[in-house]
Amino acid sequence: MALLTNQGSGAGYLAVELTIDKRTQTLTPFIRGPVVSWDLPDEVYEAMRQAGEELLADEEEAASDWPPSGRDWPPIDRTKVGWLNCTIRFVVGTAVIYQQRLLVQYGTFWEWYHALNTLVTTEHQEDRHLYSGGESPELRMHLVRSCYDPAEWGEEPGTPVHYDYSLLILVDTSIAAGGGLGVSGEGPGIFFYPTEEKVLAFARELLTEADSAG
């Protein structure tokens, strides 16, 4: 189980628990409301990657280190690509206030982990955003990394610049309700201000669970 908490206690305790129950190896595409399963040959993925790079190269804006290109990431294990059956729980105090079964693609957890590790190596002044991919619309994660410059707040000279994190995790209720309602991007969720260590640990736990799912 991947666990993220606000480090609170008693009634002020907040947590997201995400368990990967099993891997679904689908041989043919299937549809669950607006959620569609598909798989593409490696050649198609490579062609799509090259097309994306060509589009970025045509832009007039200067090259940026964000969003990451992913070129220096390890190759994804294609034997693990597919849907994962997950259970997510939102906890307040001692009560589970929401629980839902989810379908999440393996690549969502894989890319979240590697993109986050790339993000923490960058330096910036503007807010930087990391979103979980639209390929897994039932689970929505939105991380913001903000630069805190002590000089702007009149703190003592020499106080180091640091980064703050905020993370919203929610479940799309339109998909959870079924009936082909579509994707709204809205639903129950919990907002956290995790430390860098905590958000990295959560991403690592998600990928570890995804790698070991049977």
N, C-alpha and C positions, 0 to 999 in steps of 0.2 A: 504494500500500500504506500502510495506517495502522499505525504502529509505536509500541509503548510498551515501554520498557526500565527496568531498575533502575539504570542507569548503572554497572553493575559491569563487570568485565573478567575475562578468562580463564574458569576454571571457575565463577566466581561471577556470570557474566553471565546474566540472565534477560530474556526478551522475549516479547511477543505480537505476531505479525504477522497482520493481517487484510486480505485482498485481496478486492475485489468483482470477480468475474469477468464477470458479465453481468446485465442486467436481464431478468426474466421477465414479460412482459405477458400475463397469463392472461385469456382471454375468458370462461371459465366457471370456477366453483369447482373445486378439486381437493383431494384429501386425501393426505398423506404421513404414514402412521401417525396420531399425534395432532395433526399440523400441518395446519390447514385454511386454504385461500385463499378469500377473499371480498372483495367490494367493495360499497359501499353508496352510494346517491345522496347528494349534498350535503345534501338536506333531512333525511335520516335522521340524518346526523352532527350537524346543527344541533339536531334534536329531542333527541338523546341528550345533547348538551352542556347544553341548557336544563334537562333533567331532572336532571342531575348538580348544577347550580347550585341548583336548588330544594331538593334533598335537603340540600345543605350549609347552605342558609339556614335550614332547619328545625332544625338542630342547636342545642343550647343552649350549646355551648362558644363562647368568644369567638373572633372571627375571627383567623386566623393567616396569616402570609405563606408558610407551608409546610404541605403541598405547594402548588406554584404553580398558579394558575388557568389560566395560559396566555393570558389575555385580551389581554395586551400583546405577544404573540408575533406575528410576521408570519404571514399565512395560508399554509398548506401548499400546495405546488404539486401539484394533484391529478393532473397528467399524469405525475408521478413515483411516485405511490402504487402499490405492488405489491411483489412478491417480488424479492429480490436473491439470486443465487447467489454465495456467498462461500466462501473458503478461509481457515481459521484454522490457525496454527501456533504451538506453544509451543516455545520454544528455551531450552536450558540449555547454557551454554558455547558450543560450536560444533555441538551436536547438536540436531536437530529431534526432540523427544521425543514429540510428538503432532501429528497433522495430520488435519483433518476438513473435509468439505464441509458447508456450512450453508445453510439458507434463512432469510433475515432480511427482515422487512418494512421498506420505506423509512422508514415512520413511526417505527420504533424509533430509528434514527440521528438523525432529525430532532428528535424529542422529547428524546432524550438531550442533544443539543447545546444546545437552548434551555433545558431545565430546569437544566442545569449552569451556564449563564451566569446564570440567575436565582439559583441557589444562592450563587454567589460574591459576589453583591451583598447578601446578607442578613447580619445580625448575630444571634448566638444563643449560648447557653451549653450547651444540651443537644446531644447528637449529632444530626446530621441525615443522613437516608439517602436515596439516590437509586438506584432499581432500573430496569433495562431492562424494557420492557413484556412482559407475558405473551403478547402477540400474536406474539412471536418466541421460542418456548420453547427452541429449540436453542442459542441464545446467551444466557448469563446474566451480567449485570454488576451489581455491587453496590458502590456508593461510599458511604463514610462520611466526613463532614466533622466533625471534633472541635475544640472550642474549647480552647486552651491558655492558662490564666490564670496568669502568672508569680507573682502574689501568693499563689496557693494552694500554690506550691512554695517559698516563702520567698526568691524572687529579689529583686534590687535594686529598690527603688521606681522607677517610671518605665519599667520594662521593658514593652514593648508586648504586648498580647494578640495572639495570632495563631491561625491555624487549620491543623490537620494533616489530611491526606487518606490514606485507605486504599482500595484498589480490588481487588476479587476478580473475575476474569474466568474463566468456566468453560464447558464444553460439556456439555450434558445427554446422558449416555451412553445412557440408555434410548431416546432418539430416534435417536441415532447408530447404535445397534445394530439398529434396525428391528424388524420383527415385531410392531408395535403394542403395545409394552411400556408406553406411556404416558409421562407427564412426571414425573420424580422430583426434579428440581432438584439432582441430584448428578452429578459427573463430574470429569474431569481439569481442572485450572486452575492459575493462577498468581496469587499475592497480591503486590500492589505497595504501596509508600508513595510515591506520586508527589508532586512539587511541584504547586502550583496551576497554574503555567505548563504543566507537562507534561500534566496531565490535560485542560486546556483544548485544548492542541494536538492531543492524541489524538482528542478529540471533534470538533474541526474537521476533522481528516483523514478521519475516518469519514464525516462528512456530505459533504465535498468529493468523496470517492470515490463515494458514493451518488448525488450530483447528476450526476456525469459518466459514470456507468455506461451502457453502450450496450446 
